[in-house]
Amino acid sequence: MDTSRAMSSISSLPNELITLILINNEPKEILNFGSTCKKFNEIVNNNEYLWRIKYSEIVPRRFIKSLFDGTMLQEVKNVYKIRRRIQEELKAMSPKYYVQVNEVSVEHVRNFYAIATESHHSFYYTIFILQDIVDKSRRILQNFECINPINNLTGIYYAKIVLRHLIHMFLSIKWVRELKRDNLTPQVVLMFFLQWIDCDHLYSDGEVYYQIHTLVEKVKNILDKVCPSGSGDNYKELGEREILRAITHVIYKQENFSIAESVKIYNFNIVKVIEEGDGEAVVYSAIYQAVARYFGIECEMVAFPNHLFLTWRDKENSYREYTIDLHTGQLKPKGKCPYSQKMTFGYGPDPLIHYLLSLYMTSKGSYRDRYGVNCVSCTEDETSLDDETAAEAAAAFARACSPDTQLLLPAAQPRPPLRYDTDQ
């Protein structure tokens, strides 16, 4: 009888089957199960497969690709530990700052900087948890429910403020780093602008490079048909004008891109624009320039307040200058611009970011939403942390911006080399 009971107990099941059962439980329940006996404790604590599955359920999937110093169980514990600390800090903000005349400044959220800079991954966990609180609270409020004091309008309000301060510091350090590398191409600046004003979502530079590469491949397919030497990535025999004609065909004919009728935040998202074919003219300019650069063609985007154009110099025709019509992609001889007759303008990341800010703010008029507030903060100096805290935060955020980082906010990848230099 005792033997029959032993054979029918859960302890007699294979470890693999126990793992499959535990996968359907919450981490806290799994740990409680592991505390019942030595065998189950070993199964729970040494099961990397189980905790990798649970980890993928509580954080964005892109984290799974990164390497960690500890075990997956420890990473899951770290996430819950940071989540609990963030919730406690958010609960304490309303009693402290509800009488605040001005908006909560960066100095008032210094405790969140301490949480976000404890380890290399703490920053990403903090960003994810805050964004998850905002999204989850919205869904709960839409269903007229209230689970805890965090999931309400007050929690959303303070979570957004903390998100803005954290992401803006990250982006500021990233901007300086890429500026020193001369890597602030139009597409990088566009994604910087988009992430700066929309802190509720995440925009990956890696996804932008992937989408642009798909356009490059389509251009190569066209060039392979007209290249005298046939396929083989040997496009030096073709003139730049022929390559630009192929780029125009792909962007404006095959993809059927069109200029958006109104300025919307999502119309600045390069990934969305390439997928749906509807965006701002400045986005098409950045896409066109990026694809042309892959083939060794220098198209220069010139932007200053209320004015934008994309130029190309014909090396086979005494460097005659043309502008590329951003509505059709056609080449037009460049005339004298009334805004630049007495000055020589060229591409610069600062003029482009000011053009983007001017474009968005002008479209909104006197109305100021959360995007507009973030736009204003892009050109204003905010209250800084004290020197010691700022130094610690800057060092931690600089580590988060390291080139090998491919997590929530991937660092801008190096620009593709000039694969087909037509001057050679």
Secondary structure, 3 states (H helix, E strand, C coil): CHHHHHHHCHHHCCHHHHHHHHCCCCHHHHHHHHCCCHHHHHHHHCCHHHHHHHHHHHCCHHHHHCCCCCCHHHHHHHHHHHHHHHHHHHHHHHHHHCCCCCCCCHHHHHHHHHHHCCCCCHHHHHHHHHHHHHHHHHHHHHCCCCCCCCCCHHHHHHHHHHHHHHHHHHHHHHHHHHHHCCCCCHHHHHHHHHHHHCCCCCCCHHHHHHHHHHHHHHHHHHHHHHCCCCCCCCCCCCCHHHHHHHHHHHHHHHCCCEECCCCCHHHHCHHHHHHHCEECHHHHHHHHHHHHHHCCCCEEEEEECCEEEEEEEECCCCCEEEEECCCCCCEEECCCCCCCCCCCCCCCHHHHHHHHHHHHHHHHCCCCCHHHHHHHHHHCCCCCCCHHHHHHHHHHHHHHCCCCCCCCCCCCCCCCCCCCCCCC
